[in-house]
Amino acid sequence: MAVATHCPYCALQCGITLDAGTTPVGLSGRNFETNGGALCRKGYSAAQLLDHPERLHSPLERGADGVLRPVSWERALELVVHQVRTVQKAHGKDAVAVFGSGSLTNEKAYQLGKFARLALGTSRIDYNGRFCMSSAAAAGNKAFGLDRGLPFPLADLDRAGTILLLGSNVADTMPPFVRHLESARENGGLIVSDPRCSATAELADIHVQPAPGTDLQLLLGLAHVLLAEDLADTGYLAARVSGLDPLRTSLAAWWPERVQSLTGVPASVIRQTARALASAAQAAHAGGKPVYILTGRGVEQHANGTATVSAAINLALLLGLPGTLAGGFGTITGQGNGQGGREHGQKADQLPGYRKITDPAARRHVAGVWGVDPDIIPGPGIPAAQLLATLGEPGGARMLLMHGSNPVISSPNANRTAAALRRLDYLVVSDFFLSETAAQADLVLPVLQWAEEEGTMTNLEGRVLRRRAALAAPAGARSELWLLAELADRLQAPASFSADPREVFAELGRASAGGIADYSGVDYNSLDAGAAVYWPCPAGTPISQLPGERSGTPRLFLQRFAHPDGKARLEPVYPQPAAGVHAGRKPGSISLVTGRLLEHYQSGAQTRRVAELHRAAPAALAVIHPDTALARGISDGQDVLLENTHGRVEARARLDAGIRLDTVFLPFHFPETQNANLLTGDAVDPDSSMPEFKHASVLLSRSERDE
């Protein structure tokens, strides 16, 4: 039986077809708009995990001897309920915490937030999307009053004449995305900013290589040129934007020669890039090809990530792009449901519909849908990095329920996270493999994989998609919706919890109604019929099921921005000393940047179990400039050691003249002594609580094993 569904990995949510009638399960690309039938290596091999021998089939309880052994589901549920009651009786409601994921379906993300706040009564819930999209979301909300990664369909890029891509290596991280860059490439207008000559930078017409951690200064320099040379779109700014005068004042000090001294990017390249963008934008407004500015994690996962995205938005606004058909600004969401996952209540400060949990009207609305008194809904919790760091500490959570995340590898300062998990009284992990985090758990609960569950996902352009079950689940695995409903019943939650994804989605729609991310006009029947629906989509919105037609709000801001006055806001930003990165920096240090490989996804808990992907990339490689390696006596293929005050990592050297001399690159997919996040620190963005993943100072040397 052929089932049309979507890839389980990144936010492109490429269309695939699964054939459950073959052994092994057949998987092929489907002609969906984001991928056009193409898939990357990860997508093509995803079905190999469905019958993987390491798949979990039974709950596992850790015995007194430290060994995990199978137990019944009845025993597992009793354990969770007993531990929740014991811990909360001794330490209070917030002593039990929940950690979610941007890979959960919309239904599971919604149910998880409801479960935390009603069944557990805790404010301590956050999710790994805090490590992914939080800076972009904070900047988007400031500038536009609304956060949606791409406020236009991805296919709009297919007509682009110019694209400025900052901090994203889509050729490796989401290869089908490259097809949407072809128009800009054919026009000679693809500009990529990256400290290394990545696979995406190799495609660029202009490759800008700023020093790690100086993306903000580069963007300030580009904006300075637009104002200094009268290249900004003054008519657009007067009609649709506020805050120009304060921005002009803030940019006065960022002339290109000064920016060159900080970023290493020649002043001539800064001027050339700014003028090219302005010329392209002027042509676009006259009916030419559109211009887009896009950001990714490379410029966002910093302690100044929100300021950096704000600077990129300022640049787009000065060019007159957002909210027009001449182009726009967007951020490239990473995780499969990184967009929907942050809209429905698993963030520490939000309720469904992207509502603020501190807003009395929002609390009343959601409480009415849930059938409870608004006063029993807890207030805001604490963001992910703080939640993890304080586990087991006074005032921190004593018990943690983990869903769809592997922070032993993916969190900053991973040694600290592993130690924090060990301090817990009780750790429950729901997963389908024994990830590095699950291996530390007191109780592991086997849940469904993507091809065994029904639900919805929201991709990087804000389009709501149907995930369809193609296979029966293994006998011992359970849906997380079932799990949460069973636990809520046993904990005597003051509201009902359905295990039916269709019912949960309908409730999600009612809870989101009237909110920023309004899904109340979306239903399974329309999605099943092939409707292309983008939020916000209020109840009563006409839904077209005709191929090629879009419903809801595919393009945001065409008439007005989401602030009360309808205008976008320019946000002056000022670079601050990067204390978290440079504190205690030793002589001879080099800048570490981290990122993904073509073969692997996130913490690698899935892709490292696919034989062909593991063979292609079995271990971490440290990418080093040949001259940098020569100065340290390192040869290609030798083992190297990277270390700082947080930890030490062993990797194999790969020499590449395309990376800056002052930079070393490590992928973050690998465990134990190859875990790049052993080297990342504790600094976080003051607005978004995004950790400083993309820049750390390390000492680089040849490994003792090669001495």
PyMOL commands that set and color helices and strands:
alter all, ss='L'
color gray80, all
select helices_A, chain A and resi 41-44+46-49+73-91+93-95+106-120+128-131+134-144+154-159+170-173+175-186+201-203+215-228+234-240+244-251+256-263+267-285+297-300+305-318+340-342+360-370+374-376+384-389+407-410+414-423+438-440+450-452+480-490+501-512+524-528+579-582+607-609+611-616+626-631+672-674+676-678+704-706
alter helices_A, ss='H'
color red, helices_A
select strands_A, chain A and resi 2-6+15-19+26-29+60-62+68-70+96-100+125-127+162-166+190-193+206-208+241-242+291-295+327-331+350-351+355-356+399-403+426-431+443-446+455-458+463-467+532-534+550-552+568-569+590-595+621-624+639-643+648-655+663-667+696-702
alter strands_A, ss='S'
color yellow, strands_A
deselect
rebuild
show_as cartoon
